[in-house]
Amino acid sequence: MNKITILCAMALMIGFSSCLNDLDTIPPGGKETTAEEAWNDVTTYNKFVAKIYASFALSGNQGPNGYDDIVSDDQGEATFLRSYWNLQQLTTDEAVCAWSDDGLNGLTFCQWTSSNRFCELTYNRILITIAFCNEFLRETEVELLNSRGVDEALKTKIEEYRAEVRAVRAIKYYLLMDLFANVPFLTEEEGVGAFLPEQRGRDFFFPWIESELKACEDKLPVKNTLNYGKVNNGTIWMVLAKMYLNAEVYIGQARYNEALTYLNKIMDEGYSLDTRYSYMFGADNHLSPEIIFPVVFDGKKATTYGGTTYLMAAAWGSDMEPGSNFGLGQSWSGLRAKETLSTLFEGNDARAMFWTDKRTQETNVLNDFNYGYSVIKFTNVKRSDPLNVPVEEREFGSDNQFPDTDFPMYRLADAYLMYAEAVLRGGSGGDRATALNYVNEIRERAGVSQITDSQLTLDFILEERARELYWEGHRRTDLIRFDRFTANYAWPWKNGVYSGTAALDDIYKIFPIPAAELVANPNIKQNPGY
């Protein structure tokens, strides 16, 4: 029930025009509605915020596809999480896909171009969410609210909505900055229609995002079960900590002290490690005390062929009988783990959630799904623990075709490992003893041996991040920060050969601006080397 607030609001969006600029639109309900009429409806404000949150999960106003936000032949691919995950995971040592597809192969081989459709889909998806945010902020200025006769109680609620939307916009710009570095900058104060935004780089975006997130602090929904799925203080502290941890990559400055400042705030916010690792990736993971910010899905009310549907169905083959074993009757035989991931685990590590029957550990045959272990980390099983609970005792989510499982975009164990890394990199505001304790708490939950102080090194942290956070959308950013992405590390299929190539051109540390954008906006220049 704790997810219903956001999910019901998502469902209400089916009858709501998106109201961008001053265009009349015809919503799915069939009634023609002008933007002026929509904004004079007091329920519009909640619905519009729901639409902004829904853009993390869904492809449009009707699931699993329909009334789409952006153009794509496959609306599952056009969802934020699926396209973003492909950029963050298929480009690394953690995942490979069996589908013979130039866009996917380009990512797997680290040989993408400005025509790669997943680069374009991710870019467009993030930018349209920013456009939604700008429109909401533009239409909720005090003068406009007064002209519509909005009462004081709703104005107070709208102020909280504005903080949420402002924070979401900053988070989306953070993701753009990390992926593409040099992107168009547009706020509610800039023009609309034919206006062509200017391009800005990381030297601009880093302080701007930092300022925006700090301005939202203590103005967001409080952390409680009723506000599950909404951005809160913990969310923006996590994004700030990630920005500071990666600051040497982004702006050439060490900001580890600031990273620890915000990580310490997270530690004091009341989050705790879940009792079992697998519980965070099942159908009722909204109950987890560890998840800081989820992307919300529901088998009845928030359905898509992207999201956690993709992370399950694409990772499973029909021989796994996923309907009866994992509560989701789809198997697409695509994604699997590279051996550079699956070999990192000790034999009793509870995090090693792989299906090995009739699979090889090696992925030396690219397009054969049976080469490489299948990942069963994400399931549609409640209190998910498929490696230890008999099939007949498993309770599944609400639907056999779409999961109830949310995606844990940010969670406490990640903050623990970030804390340890910031300390090891010389940040003040933390200490080695606490860092060691955090790491060992994670390992204790996994059922593996504790480490000693001498074993707590940066190399260990990079491996432990893989063991703890694999397939959660962090790996590309991690490898770049550790200088292992374009140098010092070969993994299977890197540079298009199974043996891999340790060194690539540094241009691949950022993705190219999509070719279509360069045609549409002459103010945008291609990233160097593409």
Secondary structure, DSSP 8 states (H G I E B T S, - for coil): -TTHHHHHHHHHGGG-----TT--B--TT---B-HHHHHTSTTHHHHHHHHHHHTTT-SBSSSSSSSBSS--S-TTTTSHHHHHHIIIIITTTSEEE-S--HHHHHHHTT---TT-HHHHHHHHHHHHHHHHHHHHHHHT-HHHHHHTT--HHHHHHHHHHHHHHHHHHHHHHHHHHHHHSSEEE--TTS--TT---EEE-HHHHHHHHHHHHHHHTTSS--SSGGGTTS--HHHHHHHHHHHHHTHHHHHS---HHHHHHHHHHHHTTT----SSGGGGGSTTGGG-SSEEEEE--BTTTB--SSHHHHHHHTT--GGG-HHHHHS-------EEE-HHHHTTS-TT-TT--EE-TT-BS---STT-TTBS-EE-SS-SBTT--TTTS-GGG--B-S-SSS----EEEEEHHHHHHHHHHHHHTT-SS--HHHHHHHHHHHHHHHT-----GGG--HHHHHHHHHHHHTTSS-HHHHHHHTT-SSSS---TTGGGSTT--S---GGGGS----HHHHHH-TT----TT-
